[in-house]
Structures are given as C-alpha cells and as structure tokens.
C-alpha cells in the first residue's frame, strides 16, 4: 500500500476557554477554525461554604464533583481539537497554561498523528492575524 505524505501544517493557539486553529494546505489559502470549550469557571452560590452531611454521617464535598466535571470538559475540548487536525506533518502549539501540554500529549498518544512533528511554545493571547503571522515566520511560509 502506498503511504500518502501530507504537507499540511497546523498552528493552534489554545487556552482553557477556546482554541484557534489555522491549517496551511500545500497549494491553497489558510483555513481558520475556532473551538470554544464551554468552560464556565467556578460557579458560586450563596451559602456554599458549608459541606452537606450525607448518608451514614459522611460529608459530601462539592469540590471533588466540580473538579471531575471540569476535567471531563477539558478532556472533551482537547479531543475536539485533536479531531480537527487532519493529515498533518507539523503542528505548532501556542498558548499559556497546562492546556497546551495536554494537547501535545493527546496528539502524541493518537495513532492517527503518530510521527508528526510537534512544537510547543508559550505565547500570549493571539488573534487570527497574529497566529497567521507567527505560522508564516515559524514555517517560512509566503503569505
């Protein structure tokens, strides 16, 4: 079977609330996609400071439930980003915080993305144009 070598290059700016993805196909214009995570942050209610007493005198703490819900949301968000990266040979991940490392780990574990070149760098908030310029500079693309 003949193996198809793709030359799509992807740039991803990611934080815990949204991701901006740019794809540079070989012979066409860059394509942009924006994905929102649905992260709400900590929702506070009046009188939330006390723990509730559950069955057999155990204390029910909301923090563990909230943390697991947040982890599940972030995992779904990372997987939606990974599914948008198709036929890539290079990915540049930009952003701040732990989300960019989680995205890198998810890409490295994915069988579909095995062997692609991945670079992870810290960057402040970027818009579409700034991400496009960063990609052109990094991959020596003509714009």
Secondary structure as UniProt FT lines:
FT   STRAND          8..14
FT   STRAND          18..24
FT   TURN            26..27
FT   STRAND          31..36
FT   TURN            46..49
FT   STRAND          52..53
FT   HELIX           55..57
FT   STRAND          59..60
FT   HELIX           62..84
FT   STRAND          88..95
FT   HELIX           99..109
FT   TURN            112..115
FT   STRAND          117..122
FT   HELIX           128..139
//
